[in-house]
Amino acid sequence: MKIIQSINEEVLSRTIKRARERGIILPKFAQQKDPSLVPPGIVKRLRDVGLWDVNPLNLFRITWKNEPTEKGGGFNEGNWIEFPSELTGVEARIIGLVGKWFPTGAHKVGAAYGCLVPRLVSGNFDPTRQKAVWPSTGNYCRGGAYDCSLLACPAIAILPEGMSRERFDWLREIGTDEIFATPGCESNVKEIYDKCWELRRERGDEVVIFNQFDEFGNAIWHYQMTGSIIEEIFEKHYHGNGRRLASYVSATGSAGTIAAGDYLRTRYPDIRVVGAEALQCPTLYQFGFGAHRIEGIGDKHVPWIHNVRNMDMICAVDDEQVIRLMRLFNEEEGRRELTASGVPEETVAKLDLLGISSICNLVACIKTARYYGFDGRHVIFTPLTDSMELYASRIRELREEIGPYSRDDARRQHGQCLDAITTDHMRELTFFDRKSLHNFKYFTWVEQQGRSVRELEELWDEDFWKEIFSQEQVDEWDRLIDQFNERTGLLKEYAD
């Protein structure tokens, strides 16, 4: 299936004119994968640009390979944390990819780019008269709004009213055109969809919906970028001495990030791909429902872009466990307890790089290692989507609600929430289970969102996903980006 079905030259000409006027150059997907391909002149100019600045040059920082600095950084081979056994209690090597060093502090800015730019360079989105709508449970709409700011595109953000205050404040700060807070919390995704339909009815083609749950550009970006950097890190730093890439663990969420598992399966056929979700809303684990507090992993449905054929295990994680670990990892007494128990100070100092969903992923990694009996030969990778920089208000709220964090709290929660992690609430999937989860898409996408049964059946075809994730698809996007940049004439300024 080709994402770009046609070229609208009239719209494309207007978009190129706007880009020329605003000084916008688009990075190719090949450059996001390998920043050594970025023109030297752009790298030089980035030395004076802050990581979160609303500067078009920051489009070139949509990569896992930014130097971990707030301003002026270049590129590196990636940022990751290895969680030692003193913390995890397992011998398996658990590696977390750090998302904090993307613009906006979360990797979702890349997924949003993967959705927006193919339409932009083909003339299928007109920034001169249309608004881009970003429905999300938080980071994706932030990423989309940020990309739109850099690309001079008007944006509408939609997210549940129960999300952290930091998200709403930041969206206002960067001048997002419209922000809609829908009823509910992390689990209330249908309410977001309902708002999208309302906008369609009221505004027609004045809006274009970039729904991360059904936009294949989301999954393609992670297949290409997240999958490939895991391969690079593993091959350069962990391969050898009998070690193997044993598992990739990711909260399912919009099913973008977990698509890295599809890429890794092509390189490591025996890998176990594990999807994590909240126990309080066990959609994949038990066809269940509910509300939970693990921000960033919206649920109560199976995303259209989720290739459930490639998932081996579902791991349900208690949100209370995650919230308590958030305090253990970030409160002074919690960090003192971890250090006293033997966790290296270097590791403890980095625990604020884990946001709430990242802690969920870490718990799921530990459960996976215990379930499969992994030892020191086995390497597990997981994404750390964002950091505690986006959740400071949650810590303050807990202090106000249940009081300060004491030494006894730290000791108790260390034992109950970390040392006592077991293999409960895990479901290893059979072929029948996978087909059942696939069929579960019907109720959201066919009954509610206007998809057809024929389209649903296509998603069960293995060749469908091979075509979606094909290199030819992304190469076509890069060719169009090259043509776009050539027509703006701006790249020549950065040749050296």
PATORKOL-409017 format. One record per residue: x, y, z of N, C-alpha, C in turn. Coordinates in steps of 0.1 Angstrom, whole numbers, plus 2048, in hexadecimal, padded with zeros to 3 digits. Layout:
N
XYZXYZXYZ
...
This chain:
496
8087F480080080080080980D800
8078157F680E8227F680782C7FE
80E83380680883E80E80584A805
80E84D7FC80C8587F38058537E6
7F98567E47F28517D97F285B7CD
7F48687CF7F38727C57FB87E7C9
7FE8867BF8058937C17FC89E7BD
7FA8A87C67F18B37C27FB8BF7C0
7FE8C27B48088CC7B18048DA7B5
7F78DD7B47F38EA7B77F58ED7C6
7F28E47CF7F48E57DD8038E57E0
80A8DC7DA8188DB7DC8208E87D9
81C8EE7CE8228FB7CA8209067D5
8149067DB8129107E681A90C7F2
81B8FF7F58238FB8018328FE7FF
8378FC7F38458FF7F184890E7F2
83E9167ED8409247EE8409297FD
83892380583892681384592281A
84991681685691181C86191A819
86291F80C86C92880886C935810
86093A81285E94681A862945828
86093982E86293783C87093083F
87892E83588592883788491983B
87B91183687990483A87F8FA831
8888F183688E8E682F88A8D9836
8868D082E8818C383488C8B9834
88F8B38408988A884089289B83A
89B89383389688782E89687C839
88E87283788E86784189B860843
8A38608388B085A8388B9862841
8B78708428BF87884B8BB877859
8AE87485C8AA87286A8B086586F
8B185B8668B784E86A8C785086B
8CD8588638DB8598638DF868861
8E086F86D8E287E86C8EF882866
8F887886390587C85D90288184F
8F687E84A8F288383C8ED89183C
8EB8978488E68A58498F18AE843
8ED8B883B8F78C18368FF8C8841
90C8C983F9158CF8499108DD84D
90B8E58449078F28478FB8F3851
8F28E98508E78E885A8EC8E4868
8F68DA8688FB8D68749028E287B
9098EA8749108F58799068FF87F
8FB9028788F190B87D8EA906889
8E88F988B8E28F48968E98F68A3
8F68FA8A28FE8FD8AE8F89098B6
8F09118B08EA91C8B68DB91B8B9
8D690F8B88C790C8B98C59038C5
8BB9078CD8B78FF8D88AF8F38D3
8AF8E88DB8A98DC8D789A8DD8D5
8938E68DD8858E88DC8818F58D5
88B8FC8D08879088C987E9068BD
87590F8BB86C90E8AF8749158A3
87D90D89E886911893886906889
88390987C8828FE87288E8F5871
89A8FA8758A58F18758A48E587E
89B8E688889A8DB8928928D088C
88D8D18808888C58798938BB877
89F8BF8768AB8B68758AF8AF882
8A88B488C8AB8AD8998A08A389C
8978A089388D895895895888892
89C88389C8A487789B8A78728A8
8AA8658AA8AE8608B68BD8638B9
8C486A8B08D286C8B18D687A8B4
8CF8818BD8D388E8C18DC88D8CD
8E68968CE8EF8978DA8E689B8E5
8E88968F18DF8998FC8E28A6903
8DE8B08FC8E08BE9018D58C78FD
8D28D19058C68D99038C88E38F7
8D58E68F48D78F08E98E48ED8E3
8E48EF8D58F18EE8CE8F68E18CB
8EF8D68CF8F58C98CD8F58C48BE
8FF8BB8BC8FF8B58AE8F88A88AF
8FE89E8A98F88918A89028868AD
8FC87B8B29048708B78FF8638B2
9028588B98FD84B8B48F08468BC
8EA8508C48DE84C8CB8E084E8DA
8D584E8E18D68508F08CE8448F6
8D483D8FF8CE8329068D3830914
8CB82991C8CE8259298CE81692A
8D88109308D88029348D4801942
8C97FA9458C57F99538CB7ED959
8D47EF9648DB7E49698D37DB972
8D87CF9748D07C597B8CE7C998A
8D67D298F8D47D799D8C77DF99D
8C27E49928B57EB9928AA7E198E
8AC7D99838A27D197D8A07C4984
8AA7BF98B8A97B19918AA7A6987
8AD7A997A8AE79E9718BC79F96A
8C17949658CE79495E8CD799950
8C279994A8C179E93C8C57AC93B
8CB7B092F8CF7BD92D8C37C5927
8BE7CE92F8B37D692B8B77E4927
8B57E891A8BA7F59158AE7FE911
8AE80A9168A38149138A881F90A
8A18208FF8A482C8F589E8388FB
8A78438FC8A284F90389C8598F9
88F85C8FC8878658F38888738F7
88E87690288E88490789588E8FE
89F8898F68A78928EE8A28948E0
8958928DE88F8978D28898A58D5
8878AD8CB8808B98CD8728B68D3
86D8BD8DD8618BA8E58638B08F0
86F8AA8F08728A18FB86C8938FA
8678908EE8608838EB86287F8DD
8638728DA86686D8CD85986F8C4
84E8728C98428738C184387E8B6
84C8878B884E8918AE85288B8A1
8598808A285D87989685187288F
84986B89783D86589283486F88B
83387A89182A88588A83088987D
83E88A87C84488E870841883865
84287786983F86C86083186C85A
82887286281A87385D818880854
81E88B85881B898852823899845
82F89784483889A83983489382C
83188682C82D88081F821888819
81888C82180D89481B8118A2817
81A8A881E81F8B581B8268B580E
82F8AC80B8388AC7FF8308A67F3
8248A17F581C89C7EA8118A57E7
80F8B07EE8048B97EC7F78B47F1
7F78AB7FA7EB8A58007E78AC80D
7EF8B68117EB8BE81D7EF8CC819
7E68D681B7E98E38177EA8EC823
7F68F08277F88F88337F3906831
7F090A8257EC9188237DD91A826
7D590E8267C79108297C1905832
7C98FB8357C48F083D7CC8EF84B
7C58EA8557CB8E88627CD8D9864
7D98D686A7DC8C886D7D78C587B
7CF8BA87C7C98B78897D08AB88F
7D58AC89B7DD8A28A27D689C8AE
7CE8918AC7C788B8B77D18828BF
7D18838CC7DC87C8D37D887B8E2
7E08738E97DF8738F87EB87B8FE
7F28838F57FC88C8FB80888F8F2
8118868F181E8898EB81D88A8DC
8148838D68138838C780D8918C3
8038968C97FE8A38C58088AE8C8
8108AC8D381B8B58D58258B58C9
8288A98C58328A78BA82C8AD8AD
81F8AA8AB8198B089F8188BF89F
8158C48AA8148D38AB8228D98AA
82C8D38AF8398D88AE83E8D889F
83C8CC89883F8CB88A8388D6882
82B8D88858248E287E82A8F0880
82E8F388C83490088F841902887
8498F78868558F887E8528F986F
8478F386B8448F385C83A8FD858
83690686182D91185F81F90C85A
81B90186180E8FB85F8058FE86B
7F99028697F09048757EC8F687B
7EB8F58887E88E988F7DD8E9899
7D68DE89A7CC8DC8A47D08D08AD
7D18D28BA7D48C78C37C88C28CA
7C68B58CB7BB8AF8D27C18A58DC
7BE8A68E97C389D8F37BA89D8FF
7BA8929077B08919127B389B91D
7A98A09237AB8AB92D7B38A6939
7B389993B7BA8949477C9892945
7CF89693A7DD8959387E58A0940
7F289E9417FA8A794A7F98B6945
7F98BF94F7F98CD94C8048D2943
8108CB94481B8CF93C8188CE92D
8108C492980D8C391B8058CF916
7FA8D291D7F28DD9197F98EB919
8018ED9248098F99258128FB919
8198F09158238F190B81C8F48FD
8118ED8FB8098EF8EE8058FE8ED
8029048F87FE9128F780A91B8F4
8159178FB82291F8FA8279208EB
8259158E482B9158D682091B8CC
81591F8D180B9258C880291C8C0
7FF9108C57F69078BF7E990E8BC
7E490D8B07D99158AC7CC9128B4
7C99058B67BE9018BE7C28F58C7
7BC8F58D37BF8E98DC7B18E58E1
7AE8D88DF7A28D38E47A58C88EF
79F8CA8FB7A18C09067948B8906
7958AB9037898A290278789C910
77B897912778891920780885922
78488392F78A877933799878935
7A086C9357AE86B9387B586392D
7C085D9307C88569277C084C91E
7B68459257AF83A91E7A483F915
7A184C91579585090E798855900
79C84B8F77A084E8EA7948508E1
7898498E377D84B8DA77885A8DB
7798608E677586E8E777E8778DE
78B8738DC79387B8D378E8798C5
78B86C8C178686A8B47798718B2
7708718BC7648788BA7668878B7
77088D8BD77389B8BA77889D8AC
77F8938A7784894899778894890
76F88B89276388A88975B89788A
75A89D8967538AA89775A8B588F
7678B588F76F8BF88776D8BC878
76C8B087476A8AC86675C8B2862
7528AF86A7458B48667448C3866
74A8CA86F7498D88707518E0866
75D8DA8627678E285A76A8DB84D
7668CF84B7698C983E7788C883B
77C8CB82F78A8CA82B7938D5830
78D8DD8397968E783F79F8E1849
79C8D484D7A58CD8577A98C0851
7B58BC8547BA8AE8507BE8A785D
7B889C8607BA89486C7C788B86B
7D188D8737DC8858747DB87C880
7D387187F7D086888A7DB85E88C
7E385F8967EF8568987EB848899
7DE84589C7DA83789E7D6830890
7D58388857D38328787DB83886D
7E58418717EE8468677FB83D866
7FD83685B80882D85A81583485A
816841857822848859828848866
82084787182484587F82C838880
82682D87C82D82087D83981F874
83882586884482485F85082C864
84D83786B85883F87085F83687B
85883088485E82888E86581B888
85F81587E86580A87887380E873
87381986C88081E86688A823871
88582B87A88E83388289182B890
8868278968888218A388E8128A1
88880B89788D7FE89589C7FE891
8A08078888AE8078838B880B88E
8B48158978BE8198A18C080E8AB
8B58068AE8B77FB8B78C17F18B1
8BF7EE8A48C97E589E8D77EA89E
8D97F789C8E67FD89C8EC7FC8AA
8E58008B48EA7FF8C28EE7F18C6
8E57E88C38E77DA8C78F47D58C0
8F47D78B29007D18AB90D7D78AF
90D7E48B291A7EA8B691E7E98C4
9147E88CD9177E88DC9147DC8E3
90B7D38DE9077C88E69087BA8DF
90A7BA8D290B7AD8CB9197A68CF
9197998CE9257928D192478B8DF
92E7828E192E77B8EE9217738F1
91B76F8E690F7678E890276F8EA
90377C8EA8F77848ED8EE7858E1
8E17868E38D77878D98CD7918DC
8C77978D18BC7A18D38B07988D5
8AC7978E28A178E8E68937938E5
8927A18E88847A68E98847B58E7
8797B98E18757C78E08687CA8E7
8687D38F185D7D58FA8587E48F8
84B7E58F58467F38F48377F38F7
8337FE8FF82580090181F8028F3
8137FC8F180D7FC8E480880A8E0
8018118E87FD81F8E57F78208D7
7FD8288CF7F782A8C17FC81F8B8
8058178BC80B80C8B48158118AA
81A81D8AD8258228A483281D8A9
83581F8B684281B8BB84480C8BB
83A8048BD83C7F68BD83F7F08AF
83D7F98A48407F589784F7F3895
8577F889E8667F589E8687E689F
85F7DF8A68607D18A785E7CA899
8567CF8908557CA8838637CA87B
8697D687D8777D78778807CD87D
8807CC88A88A7C38918887B588E
87B7B188B8787A388787F79F87A
8817A98718877A68648967A4867
89C7A98718AA7A78748AD79C87E
8A379A8888A5790892898788893
89777E88B88A77788A884771897
88D76E8A18897688AD8857728B8
88577E8B58837898BF8747878C4
87278A8D186578B8D78607998D7
85679D8D18507AA8D18457AA8DC
8467B38E683D7B38F18367C18F1
8297C18F28217CD8F381D7CF901
81F7DB90781B7DD91580F7E7915
8067E591F7FB7EE9207F87EE92F
7EE7F79337EA7F89417E17ED945
7E37E79517DB7DD9567CD7E2959
7CC7EF95C7BF7F595F7B67F7952
7BC7F59477B57F693A7BB7EB931
7B87DE9337BF7D392D7B97D091F
7BA7D99167B37D79097B87CB901
7C57CA9007CB7BF8F87CD7B3901
7CF7B590E7D17AA9177C57A2919
7B97A991A7AD7A291E7A07A8917
7A27AE90C7977B59057907BE90F
7977C49187917CC9237917DB921
78D7E292B78A7F092B78E7F6938
78C80393978F80A946796817944
79C81C94F7A382994E7B0826956
7BB82E9527C882C9587D0838958
7DC83895E7E48449607F1843959
7F383A9508008399497FF84293D
80384E93E800858933809854927
80285591B80A85390F806846908
7FD83E90D7FA8319077EB82F906
7E58388FF7D68378FD7D182A8F8
7C58268FC7C18188FA7B28178F8
7AD80B8FC79F8078FB79C8048EC
7A68028E47A47FD8D67B17F98D1
7B17F28C57BD7ED8BF7C07F78B3
7CB7FE8B37CE8088A97CE80189B
7C98088917C88048837D680087E
7E08078827EE80587D7F67FB885
7EF7F488E7F77EA8967F77DC88F
8027D888B8047CA8858047C0890
7F97BB8957F87B28A07FE7A589D
8007A289080779588C815795892
81B7A08948297A089882B7A18A7
8207A08AF8217A18BE8217938C4
82A7918CD82C7848D38257838E1
82578E8E882178F8F681A79C8F9
81079B90280A7A790880D7A7917
8127B291C8157B492A80D7BF930
8057BC9397FD7C69408047CB94D
8057D894E80D7DE9598037E6962
8047E496F7FC7EC9788007FA979
7F68039767FA8129767FE816984
7F981098F7FD81499C80C81199E
81080699981F80299A82780D992
82381198782A81B97F82B828986
82082D98C81F83A99382883999F
82882E9A683182D9B284082D9AE
8438269A385182699E855834999
84B83B99484F84999085485199C
84E84F9A88528569B48608509B9
8618439B986D83D9BD8798429B4
8778439A788284799E88585699F
87C85E9A487D86D9A387E8749B0
87886F9BB8798759C88878739CE
88B87D9D689887C9DC89A86F9E5
89086C9ED8918609F58918539ED
88A8539E288A8489D98978459D3
89D8509CE8AB84E9C88B584A9D2
8B384F9DE8BD84B9E98BB83C9EC
8AF8379EC8AC8299EE8B38219E3
8B18259D78B781D9CC8C681D9CC
8CC8289CF8DB8289D08DF81F9DC
8D98209E78DC8189F38DB8099F0
8D28059E78D07F79E48DA7F29D9
8E27FB9D48ED7F69CB8EB7FB9BC
8E08029BA8DF8079AC8E98129A9
8F181199F8FB81B99C8F682999C
8FD8329A28F98409A28F7846994
8FF84198B8FD84697D8F0842977
8EB83697B8DD8329768D383A97D
8D483C98A8CA8439928C885198D
8D38589898D38659848CC867977
8CA85C9708C485C9628B5858963
8B085496E8A284F96F89885996B
89B86696C892870968890871959
89886995189686894388A85F93F
88485894A87985094786C85794B
86385A94185685E94484D853949
84085594A83784B95083683F947
83484193A83383593284082E930
84C83593285982F93285B82593E
85682994985682195584E814953
84281694C83A80A949842801940
8498069368517FE92D85C7F6934
8627FD93E86D7F79468677EB94E
85C7ED9548557E295C8527D7952
84D7DA94784A7CF93D8567C8938
8627CF93786E7C89348727BE93F
8717C294B8757B995686C7AD956
85F7AF9548567A495485979B948
85C7A093D86079893186C790934
87679693A88378E93D880783947
87778595187477B95A86B770953
86277494B85976A94586176093C
86A76693487275E92A87F758930
88275B93C88E75694389A75C93C
89A7689388A676E9318B177093B
8BD76E9368C977193F8D277B938
8DF77B93C8E87859378EB785928
8E777A9228E97799138DE78090C
8D37849128C778990C8C679890D
8C479F9028C37AE9028B57B28FF
8AF7BA9078A17C09058A27CF902
89C7D38F889B7E28F588D7E78F7
88C7F38FC87F7FA8FE8808098FC
8768108F787781E8F5873825902
87A83090587783991087184690A
86484590785E84F8FF86185E903
85F86191086286E91586886D923
869879929870879936867880940
86C88094D864887957863896956
86A89B94C8688AA94985A8AD946
8528A39418448A693D83A8A2948
83F89E95483689995E83989E96C
8408A996D8438AF97A8378B2982
82C8B697B81F8B898281A8AC989
81C8A098381789498981E891997
82B8949988328939A582C89C9AF
82A8A99AB8248B39B48168AF9B8
80E8A99AF8008A59B280089A9BD
80A8909BB80B8859C580F88A9D3
8188949D381C8999E08108A09E7
8088A79DF7FD8AE9E57F28A49E9
7F18999E27E68909E47E98869F0
7F58819F07F88769FA80487AA02
80A886A0181488AA09822888A04
82C88DA0C83A88CA0783F87DA07
84987B9FF84E86D9FD85986AA07
856860A1085F85DA1B869852A18
872850A2187C845A20874837A20
86A836A2986282AA2A85B827A1D
855832A1784F831A0A85882BA00
8648309FF86E82C9F587281D9F7
874819A0487880BA0686C802A02
860805A068557FDA048527FC9F5
8528079EE84F8069DF85B8009D7
8678019DC8727FA9D586F7EB9D6
86B7E69E18687D89E285C7D49DB
8517DB9DD8447D79D78437D99C8
8497E49C38477E89B58527E59AC
85E7E29B186A7DF9A886F7D19AB
8737CE9B78797C19BA86E7B69B8
8627B99BA8577AF9BA8517AD9AC
8567B39A28507B19948507A3991
84579E98C84379098983E78F97A
83A783976835780969825780968
81F78797281078797180C790966
7FF78E9627F979695880079694B
80578B94680C78A93980477F931
8037829247FC77A91B80477790E
80976B90D8117679018067648F6
80876A8EA7FE7698DF80075D8D6
7F57568D47F574C8C97F07528BC
7F074A8B27EB74F8A57DC7538A7
7D574B8AE7C774E8B17C575B8B8
7CE75E8C27CD76A8CA7D07768C1
7DA7758B87DD7808AF7D17838A6
7CB7798A07C077B8977B478189F
7B277D8AB7A87838B37AA7928B6
7B67968B97BA7A48BB7B87AC8AE
7BC7A68A37B97AC8967AA7AE893
7A27A48967947A689478E7B089D
7947B28A978F7BC8B27907CA8AD
7987CC8A27997DA89C78B7DD896
7837D38927777D688B76E7E0893
76D7DE8A07637E68A77677F58A8
7737F88A87778068A777780B899
77E80489078180A883776808878
76F7FD8797657FB86F757801874
7547FE880747802886747811889
75281788D75382589275A82E888
76582A88276D83387B76D83286C
76482B86676182B85876A82384F
77281A85577A81084D771805848
7767FE83E76E7F38387747E683D
76B7DB83C7707CE84077B7C9836
77A7CD82A7857C98207927CF825
7927DC82979F7E282E7A47DB83A
79B7D784379F7D084F7A57C284B
79F7BB8427A57AE83E7B37B0837
7B57BB8307C27BE82A7CD7BE835
7C97C48417D37C584B7D87B8851
7D17AD84E7D57A08537DF79984A
7E179F83E7EA79A8347F879E837
80179483980F79783C8157A0831
81179E8258177A681A8137B581B
8087B78218047C582380E7CD82B
8137C783681C7CE83E82A7CE838
82E7C583083A7C582983B7D181F
82F7D481982E7DF81082E7EC817
8267ED8228267F982A8347FD82F
83B7F38348487F683A8547F582F
8517F482385B7F38198657FF818
8717FC81587B807813877810808
87080A7FE86C8127F286381D7F6
85A81B800851825804858831809
86182F81286983A81887284180E
87883980588083E7FB8788487F2
86C8457EF86384E7E786185B7EF
85E85A7FC85D86680486986F803
8758688048818708048838777F6
8808707EB8818767DE8788827DD
86C8827E286388D7E28688987EB
86F8957F687589F7FF8808A67F8
88889E7F18938A47E988E8AE7DF
8838AA7D887D8B37CE8788BF7D4
8718BE7E086C8C97E78778D37EB
8828CE7F188D8D77F58938DD7E9
8958D67DE89B8DC7D28928E77CD
8858E67CE87C8F17C887C8FD7D2
87E8FB7DF87F9077E788C90E7E5
8979077E18A490D7DF8AC9117EB
8A890C7F78AE9108038BA908807
8BB8FC8028C68F38078D48F8803
8D59007F88E29047F48E890D7FE
8E09138078E691C8128EE91481C
8EC90781C8F18FE8278FB8F4821
9008F68169088EC80F9158E9817
91A8F381E9278F08269278FA832
